[in-house]
């Protein structure tokens, strides 16, 4: 498939709606990120000093629109259908078309929403979108070796451990090894 501009997706699961963030999501996003800062810090790159500012959020929303439109990434907020509450985020990024037809996945969820299967739903919907709508053949996700919940999630969603990457990403200010998981589109194996 030749590269084509990607329209902003709206993905639905039984309990969730996944969509690009809008400027109107600022208060929810800031509240969720702020209340989960210590929970997320061990797993994420260090936050920039203006991470929770209105200007930073405006740039994030504009960046997401450009990335989606350009076919390079699909960053989505995860919203709970019943209340409309933002509960996390998931991003297909580093999308490569042509011979590679691949992308990387990243995700996060507020602590109060863990353990209820929400991220399993969001990840499964994102995998289906990547393979069916974007026509990708391979997805990768990397997590810290000690992040047992993330590793179980990936395995539950059909990802397989592929390699350990030395000093792969800077997490919370320190270069850390990561375990790389991959999932292939089954009809192309």
C-alpha positions in Angstrom: 0.0 0.0 0.0 1.3 3.4 -0.8 1.2 6.1 1.8 -2.1 7.9 2.2 -3.0 10.7 4.6 -4.7 9.3 7.7 -7.9 10.7 8.9 -8.2 11.2 12.7 -9.6 7.9 14.0 -12.3 7.3 16.5 -12.1 3.7 17.9 -14.7 2.1 20.1 -14.7 -0.9 22.4 -17.3 -2.2 24.7 -16.5 0.3 27.4 -14.1 2.8 25.8 -13.8 5.5 23.1 -10.3 6.2 21.8 -9.8 9.6 20.0 -7.3 12.3 19.5 -7.1 14.8 22.3 -8.8 18.2 21.8 -8.1 21.5 23.4 -11.3 21.0 25.5 -9.6 18.0 27.2 -7.0 20.1 28.9 -8.5 20.2 32.4 -9.2 16.4 32.4 -5.7 15.6 31.0 -3.9 17.9 33.5 -5.9 16.5 36.4 -5.3 12.9 35.5 -1.6 13.4 34.7 -1.0 15.5 37.9 -2.8 13.0 40.2 -0.7 10.2 38.7 2.7 11.8 38.4 4.4 9.6 41.1 2.6 6.5 39.7 3.8 7.2 36.1 7.3 8.6 36.9 9.1 5.2 37.1 7.9 4.2 33.6 8.1 7.4 31.6 10.7 9.9 30.4 11.1 12.8 32.9 8.5 15.5 32.4 9.6 18.8 31.1 9.0 21.7 33.5 6.0 22.9 31.6 4.5 19.4 31.0 1.1 20.4 32.6 0.9 23.9 31.2 -1.9 25.1 28.8 0.8 26.0 26.2 2.4 22.6 26.4 -1.0 21.0 26.0 -1.9 23.2 23.0 1.4 22.2 21.3 0.7 18.5 22.1 -2.8 18.7 20.5 -1.4 20.5 17.4 1.5 18.0 17.1 -0.9 15.1 17.3 -3.0 16.6 14.5 0.1 17.0 12.3 1.3 13.5 13.1 -2.0 11.9 12.3 -2.5 13.9 9.1 1.0 13.0 8.0 0.7 9.3 8.8 3.6 9.3 11.2 1.8 8.7 14.5 -1.7 8.2 15.9 -1.8 9.5 19.5 -5.2 8.8 21.2 -6.8 9.6 24.5 -8.6 6.7 26.2 -12.1 7.8 27.4 -14.5 5.7 29.5 -17.9 5.6 27.6 -20.1 5.7 30.7 -18.8 8.9 32.1 -16.7 10.5 29.3 -13.7 10.6 31.7 -10.2 10.5 30.3 -8.4 7.5 31.8 -5.2 7.2 29.8 -3.5 7.4 26.4 -2.2 5.1 23.7 0.0 6.0 20.7 1.0 4.3 17.5 4.2 6.0 16.6 7.2 5.8 14.3 4.8 4.5 11.6 6.8 3.3 8.7 5.2 2.6 5.4 6.6 0.9 2.3 8.6 -2.2 2.8 8.5 -2.0 6.7 4.8 -1.4 7.3 5.4 -1.2 11.0 4.9 1.0 14.1 5.7 1.2 17.8 3.1 1.3 20.6 3.2 3.3 23.8 0.5 3.6 26.4 -0.3 4.8 29.9 -3.3 4.6 32.3 -4.2 6.4 35.5 -3.6 4.2 38.5 -7.3 4.3 39.5 -8.2 2.6 36.2 -5.7 -0.3 36.3 -6.7 -3.8 36.9 -10.1 -3.5 35.2 -9.1 -4.6 31.7 -9.3 -1.1 30.2 -5.8 -1.2 28.7 -6.4 -4.6 27.2 -9.5 -3.2 25.4 -7.6 -0.2 24.2 -4.6 -2.1 23.1 -6.7 -4.7 21.2 -8.6 -1.9 19.4 -5.3 -0.2 18.5 -3.8 -3.4 17.2 -6.9 -4.0 15.0 -6.8 -0.4 13.7 -3.0 -0.7 12.9 -3.4 -4.0 11.0 -6.8 -3.5 9.4 -7.0 0.3 8.7 -3.4 1.3 8.5 -2.4 -2.0 6.8 0.7 -2.5 9.0 2.4 -5.8 9.3 4.4 -5.5 12.5 3.9 -3.7 15.9 6.5 -3.3 18.6 6.2 -2.3 22.2 9.1 -1.9 24.7 8.8 -1.9 28.5 11.1 -2.0 31.5 12.0 -5.6 32.5 10.5 -5.1 36.0 7.2 -3.8 34.6 5.3 -7.1 35.1 1.8 -5.6 34.5 2.9 -4.2 31.1 4.6 -7.4 30.1 1.4 -9.5 31.0 -0.7 -7.0 29.1 1.4 -7.4 25.9 1.4 -11.2 26.2 -2.3 -11.2 26.8 -2.8 -9.2 23.6 -0.7 -11.6 21.5 2.7 -9.9 21.6 5.9 -12.0 22.0 9.1 -11.1 23.7 11.7 -10.6 21.0 14.9 -9.0 22.6 16.3 -7.0 25.4 17.5 -3.6 24.2 20.4 -2.1 26.2 20.1 1.5 27.3 17.1 1.9 25.0 15.2 4.8 26.5 15.8 7.5 29.1 13.2 6.9 31.8 12.8 9.2 34.7 16.2 10.7 33.8 18.1 7.4 33.6 19.1 5.4 30.5 17.3 2.0 30.9 17.3 -1.4 29.3 13.9 -2.4 27.8 12.3 -5.7 26.8 11.1 -5.5 23.2 7.8 -7.2 22.3 6.5 -7.7 18.8 3.3 -8.8 17.2 2.9 -9.6 13.5 -0.2 -9.5 11.4 -0.9 -13.2 11.1 -2.0 -13.3 7.5 1.4 -12.0 6.4 3.6 -14.4 8.3 
